Amino acid sequence: MADPPQDARYVVPQLPSWYAPRPRLVRRLESERAPLVLVSGPAGAGKTSLVIEWLRRGADRVAWITLDEDADVWDDLPGCLARQDVPLTLVLDNYESASVQDSRRLAGLLRMDSARLRVVLLTRVDPALPLYRYRLEGTMLEVRGADLAFTDAEAQHLVRGSGADLDAEAVHRLNARLRGWAAGLRLAARALAGSDRPSAEVDRVVAPSGDVGAYLLGEVLEAQKPEVRSMLLRTSVPDVLYPDLADALVDGPDRSTVDTLTELNAFVEPLAGELGCFGYYPFFRDLLRAQLHYERPDLVPALHRTVADWSVRRGLVGDALKHLVAIDAWGEAADLLDDAARAARAPHDRPEATDLMEQLTSRELEVLGHLADLLSTDEIAQAMFVSKNTVRTHIRHILRKLGVQRRNLAVRRARALGLLAR
């Protein structure tokens, strides 16, 4: 690797003509001196352009390296640093392509020469570095996806620079739906540039079938490993990603699904008022759902069923109803509404036989009778002309209402209370 100022490969790139300045973020980068600067965000978040703007405002010595183009950087860099008489800012772009070994070498360089070396990492995925240690030591400045999100004023500048003339209300709607995502704003602006009524067509351009959707498919979804891709599609079904619900939707996760998604910068955001819960950005969630229905329509009912069952256990009746209706489980939805109405009228103390008679629906009493006759789930479904899933739902409701955990105990308690003939 040659001395950076003498090698054109390592100079800071030019800003694109449409670039919208980010003074609030540049001021932050200029004001905080740290040996490591981590700029981590999803594809198209504006990471590269931000760092270009910052460094072109006056950094002394800069080496800009894109890792997929300069695989030999690690062998040459120590010698290059030894020849420097002023501090060097080393930008490693596309750092998500770095290996674990690359990160070990980088950690060693930071330990060896942090006084003269400042490293800027541009990455879509958090690197395999001891970030917790750098945070504790105060030696790292982080710019995350939430920081990179465009404000309405910045979005207005970007949209107009890309050729679209939107009023302030339309810019706000567009930016809210895209959550300040730079690439989405650019693509939407280009699609609206030739429109006679651009402000009225904001919702049309932010759709899975448009350029925004195509970008996300190509740059985000298709770039993932198969297991990560499956995780993204499966967890798009609910609006809110509770940690245990997200795990239930994914086949055997090795670690927290929500933690994995946040580290991947997978267009997820924490939800206000829901501690530990996240949700996908609306435009990305819509794309994932459309792709799930296209690729795995056979999987969709089971995922809705998982969310509905989980919601019932947590007492989230509205959410459960939404997912039951999505798979046309109208009978179960009606029973759930009936249960909720009865529960609202029931006293809070332990119900006696008459109270249980009121709480159990007619269909649940019918299922209870079949359980007393020792019929299997399949046999009950055939006898009642319903699906096995419907029978299982009825049985879960019966067990909960009778305060037991097994079918034989439900029959025993029902007989003790006189709900069944002995």
C-alpha positions in Angstrom: 0.0 0.0 0.0 1.5 3.3 -1.1 1.6 6.5 0.9 -2.1 7.5 0.8 -1.7 11.1 -0.5 0.3 9.9 -3.5 -2.0 7.1 -4.6 -5.2 8.1 -6.4 -6.9 4.9 -5.2 -7.1 6.1 -1.6 -8.4 9.6 -2.1 -11.8 10.7 -0.7 -14.5 10.3 -3.4 -16.4 13.2 -4.8 -19.9 13.9 -3.5 -22.8 13.2 -5.9 -24.4 16.2 -7.5 -27.8 15.6 -5.8 -26.3 15.4 -2.3 -28.1 17.1 0.5 -25.8 18.5 3.2 -26.0 17.0 6.7 -24.6 19.8 8.9 -26.0 18.4 12.2 -24.1 15.1 11.7 -20.9 16.7 10.3 -20.8 18.9 13.4 -21.0 15.9 15.6 -18.2 14.1 13.7 -16.0 17.2 13.9 -16.6 17.8 17.6 -15.9 14.4 19.0 -12.4 13.0 18.5 -12.2 9.2 18.9 -9.8 6.7 17.5 -12.7 4.6 16.1 -15.7 6.1 14.3 -18.4 3.5 13.5 -21.0 4.6 10.9 -23.4 1.7 10.8 -26.7 1.6 9.0 -28.8 -0.2 6.4 -28.1 -0.1 2.7 -28.8 3.3 1.2 -28.8 5.2 4.5 -26.3 7.8 3.3 -23.3 6.5 5.3 -20.7 7.1 2.5 -22.0 10.5 1.5 -22.0 11.8 5.0 -18.4 10.7 5.7 -17.3 12.2 2.3 -18.8 15.6 3.3 -17.2 15.5 6.7 -13.7 14.6 5.5 -13.7 17.0 2.6 -14.1 19.8 5.1 -10.5 19.6 6.2 -9.1 16.2 7.3 -5.3 16.2 7.1 -4.4 12.8 5.7 -7.0 10.4 4.6 -6.8 6.9 3.1 -10.1 5.7 1.7 -10.3 2.0 1.1 -13.1 -0.2 -0.1 -12.4 -3.6 1.3 -13.6 -5.7 -1.6 -11.1 -3.8 -3.8 -8.1 -3.8 -1.5 -7.7 -7.1 0.2 -4.0 -6.6 0.9 -4.5 -3.5 3.1 -3.8 -5.4 6.3 -0.3 -6.5 5.3 0.7 -3.0 4.0 -0.9 -0.7 6.5 1.6 -1.0 9.5 4.4 0.0 7.2 2.4 2.9 5.8 1.7 4.1 9.3 5.3 4.0 10.3 6.1 6.4 7.5 3.5 9.0 8.5 4.6 12.1 10.2 1.0 13.3 10.8 -2.1 11.5 12.0 -3.9 9.4 9.4 -7.6 8.9 9.0 -8.3 5.5 7.6 -11.7 4.9 6.1 -12.7 1.3 5.6 -15.8 1.3 3.4 -17.9 -1.8 2.8 -16.7 -3.2 6.1 -19.5 -5.8 6.3 -17.3 -7.8 3.8 -14.5 -8.0 6.4 -13.6 -11.3 8.0 -13.2 -12.0 11.7 -9.5 -12.2 11.0 -9.7 -8.7 9.5 -11.3 -7.3 12.6 -8.6 -8.9 14.8 -6.0 -7.2 12.8 -7.8 -3.9 13.0 -8.2 -4.2 16.8 -4.4 -4.8 17.0 -3.7 -1.7 14.9 -6.0 0.4 17.2 -4.1 -0.8 20.3 -0.7 -0.2 18.7 -1.2 3.3 17.3 -4.4 4.9 18.3 -2.7 8.3 18.8 -1.8 8.6 15.1 -4.5 6.4 13.5 -8.2 7.2 13.3 -10.3 4.5 11.8 -13.7 5.1 10.2 -15.8 2.1 9.5 -18.7 2.3 7.0 -20.8 -0.9 7.4 -24.2 -2.3 7.0 -23.6 -4.9 9.8 -21.9 -4.4 13.2 -18.3 -5.5 13.0 -16.8 -8.4 15.0 -15.0 -6.0 17.3 -15.2 -5.5 21.1 -17.6 -2.6 20.7 -18.6 -2.9 24.4 -15.0 -2.2 25.4 -14.7 0.8 23.2 -17.9 2.2 24.5 -16.7 1.7 28.1 -13.3 3.3 27.3 -15.0 6.2 25.4 -12.8 5.6 22.4 -15.6 5.1 19.8 -18.0 7.5 18.2 -21.1 5.8 16.8 -23.4 7.1 14.1 -26.3 4.7 13.7 -29.3 4.2 11.5 -31.5 6.4 13.6 -28.9 9.2 13.5 -28.7 8.9 9.7 -32.4 9.2 9.2 -33.2 12.4 7.3 -35.3 15.1 9.1 -38.2 16.6 7.2 -36.0 19.6 6.4 -33.2 17.5 5.1 -35.7 15.3 3.1 -37.1 18.4 1.5 -33.7 19.4 0.3 -32.9 15.9 -1.0 -36.2 15.5 -2.8 -36.0 18.9 -4.5 -32.4 18.2 -5.5 -33.6 15.0 -7.1 -36.2 16.8 -9.2 -39.5 16.5 -7.3 -41.5 19.5 -6.2 -43.4 18.3 -3.1 -45.2 20.5 -0.6 -44.2 20.3 3.1 -47.1 18.0 4.0 -46.3 15.5 1.3 -42.6 15.5 2.2 -43.6 14.8 5.8 -45.8 11.9 4.8 -43.1 10.5 2.5 -40.4 10.8 5.1 -42.5 9.3 7.8 -43.3 6.3 5.8 -39.6 5.9 4.7 -38.3 6.7 8.2 -35.8 9.1 6.7 -34.2 6.5 4.5 -32.0 8.3 2.0 -32.2 5.8 -0.9 -35.9 5.6 -0.6 -36.3 9.3 -0.7 -34.1 9.5 -3.8 -36.0 6.8 -5.6 -39.4 8.2 -4.6 -38.3 11.7 -5.8 -37.1 10.4 -9.1 -40.4 8.6 -9.6 -42.4 11.7 -8.8 -40.2 14.1 -10.8 -42.3 13.9 -14.0 -45.7 13.9 -12.3 -48.2 16.7 -12.7 -49.5 16.0 -9.1 -46.5 14.7 -7.2 -47.8 15.4 -3.7 -50.9 13.3 -4.5 -48.8 10.3 -5.6 -46.6 9.8 -2.6 -48.3 6.5 -1.5 -48.1 5.1 -5.0 -44.3 5.3 -5.3 -43.5 3.7 -1.9 -44.9 0.3 -2.8 -43.3 -3.2 -3.1 -43.8 -3.2 -6.8 -41.9 0.1 -7.4 -38.3 1.1 -7.5 -38.1 1.3 -3.7 -39.2 -2.3 -3.5 -36.8 -3.4 -6.3 -33.9 -1.7 -4.4 -34.7 -3.4 -1.2 -35.0 -6.8 -2.9 -31.7 -6.5 -4.6 -29.6 -4.6 -2.0 -31.1 -6.0 1.2 -33.1 -9.2 0.9 -31.1 -11.0 -1.8 -27.8 -10.1 -0.1 -28.7 -12.1 3.0 -27.8 -15.7 3.9 -30.7 -18.1 3.5 -31.3 -18.4 7.3 -31.4 -14.6 7.7 -33.6 -14.2 4.7 -36.1 -16.7 6.1 -35.9 -14.9 9.5 -36.8 -11.6 7.8 -39.8 -13.0 5.9 -41.2 -15.0 8.9 -41.0 -12.1 11.3 -42.8 -9.7 9.0 -46.2 -11.1 9.9 -46.9 -9.3 13.2 -46.9 -5.5 13.5 -45.0 -5.6 16.8 -41.9 -7.9 17.3 -42.0 -9.0 20.9 -38.8 -10.9 21.7 -40.5 -14.2 22.5 -42.9 -13.9 19.6 -40.1 -13.2 17.2 -38.3 -16.4 18.4 -41.5 -18.4 18.1 -41.8 -17.4 14.4 -38.3 -18.5 13.6 -37.2 -22.2 13.5 -34.8 -22.8 16.4 -32.9 -19.5 16.7 -29.5 -19.9 18.3 -29.9 -16.4 19.9 -32.5 -13.7 20.3 -34.1 -13.0 17.0 -34.7 -9.3 17.8 -31.0 -8.9 18.8 -30.0 -10.4 15.4 -32.3 -8.2 13.5 -31.1 -5.0 15.2 -27.4 -5.9 14.7 -28.2 -6.5 11.0 -29.6 -3.0 10.7 -32.6 -4.7 9.1 -34.9 -1.6 9.0 -36.2 -2.2 12.5 -36.9 0.4 15.2 -37.7 0.3 18.9 -41.4 1.0 19.6 -42.4 3.7 22.0 -44.2 2.4 25.0 -43.3 -1.2 24.2 -40.1 -1.9 26.2 -37.8 -4.3 24.4 -40.1 -4.5 21.4 -39.4 -3.5 17.8 -41.2 -3.1 14.5 -40.1 -3.0 10.9 -40.2 0.2 9.0 -43.6 0.2 7.3 -42.3 0.1 3.7 -39.9 -2.7 4.5 -42.6 -4.7 6.4 -44.9 -4.4 3.4 -42.2 -5.6 1.0 -41.4 -8.6 3.3 -45.0 -9.6 3.5 -45.5 -9.4 -0.2 -42.4 -11.5 -0.8 -43.5 -14.0 1.8 -46.9 -14.5 0.1 -45.1 -14.8 -3.3 -42.4 -17.3 -2.2 -44.1 -19.3 0.6 -47.9 -19.0 0.5 -48.0 -22.4 2.2 -46.3 -21.0 5.2 -48.5 -17.9 5.7 -51.4 -19.6 7.6 -49.1 -21.3 10.1 -47.3 -18.0 10.9 -50.6 -16.2 11.4 -51.7 -19.0 13.6 -48.6 -18.7 15.7 -49.1 -15.0 16.2 -52.8 -15.5 17.0 -52.1 -18.2 19.6 -49.4 -16.2 21.2 -51.7 -13.1 21.3 -54.4 -15.1 23.0 -52.0 -16.3 25.7 -51.0 -12.7 26.3 -54.5 -11.4 26.4 -54.1 -9.4 23.2 -57.5 -10.1 21.8 -57.5 -7.5 19.1 -54.2 -8.8 17.7 -55.4 -12.4 17.8 -58.6 -11.5 16.0 -56.6 -9.7 13.2 -54.5 -12.8 12.5 -57.4 -15.2 12.7 -59.4 -13.2 10.2 -56.3 -13.1 7.9 -56.5 -16.9 7.6 -60.3 -16.9 7.4 -60.7 -18.5 10.8 -64.0 -16.8 11.3 -65.5 -19.4 13.7 -62.5 -19.1 16.1 -62.6 -15.3 15.8 -66.3 -15.4 16.8 -65.6 -17.7 19.7 -62.7 -15.5 20.9 -65.0 -12.4 20.8 -67.6 -14.4 22.8 -64.9 -15.4 25.3 -63.8 -11.8 25.7 -67.4 -10.6 26.3 -68.1 -13.4 28.8 -64.7 -12.7 30.6 -65.6 -9.0 30.9 -68.9 -9.9 32.6 -67.5 -12.7 34.8 -66.5 -12.0 38.4 -62.8 -12.0 39.3 -63.0 -14.8 41.9 -62.9 -18.5 40.9 -66.1 -19.3 39.0 -68.4 -22.0 40.2 -70.4 -24.4 37.9 -73.0 -21.8 36.9 -70.4 -19.3 36.0 -68.5 -21.9 34.0 -71.7 -22.8 32.2 -72.0 -19.1 31.2 -68.3 -18.8 30.2 -68.1 -22.0 28.1 -69.5 -21.5 24.6 -71.9 -24.1 23.1 -69.2 -25.3 20.8 -66.7 -25.7 23.8 -69.3 -27.7 25.7 -69.7 -29.9 22.7 -66.0 -30.4 22.5 -65.9 -31.1 26.2 -68.5 -33.9 25.7 -66.4 -35.5 23.0 -63.3 -35.3 25.3 -65.4 -37.2 27.9 -66.0 -39.9 25.3 -62.2 -40.1 24.8 -62.3 -39.0 21.1 -59.1 -37.8 19.6 -58.6 -34.4 18.0 -59.1 -35.9 14.5 -62.3 -37.7 15.6 -63.7 -34.5 17.2 -62.9 -32.5 14.1 -64.7 -35.0 11.9 -67.7 -35.2 14.2 -68.0 -31.4 14.4 -67.1 -30.8 10.7 -64.4 -28.3 11.7 -60.6 -28.3 11.3 -58.2 -29.8 13.7 -56.8 -26.4 14.5 -60.3 -25.2 15.5 -60.6 -28.2 17.8 -57.2 -27.4 19.4 -58.3 -23.8 19.9 -61.5 -24.9 21.6 -59.6 -27.3 23.9 -57.1 -24.5 24.9 -60.0 -22.3 25.9 -61.6 -25.1 27.9 -58.4 -25.9 29.8 -57.9 -22.2 30.6 -61.5 -21.7 31.8 -61.5 -24.8 33.9 -58.1 -23.9 35.4 -56.4 -27.2 34.4 -53.6 -28.2 32.0 -54.6 -31.6 30.7 -57.7 -33.0 28.9 -58.4 -35.7 31.4 -58.3 -33.2 34.2 -60.7 -31.0 32.3 -63.2 -33.9 32.0 -62.7 -34.7 35.7 -63.4 -31.1 36.8 -66.3 -30.7 34.5 -68.0 -33.9 36.0 -67.3 -32.7 39.5 -69.0 -29.4 38.7 -72.0 -31.2 37.1 -71.2 -29.9 33.6 -71.1 -33.4 32.3 -73.0 -36.6 33.0 -71.0 -39.0 35.1 
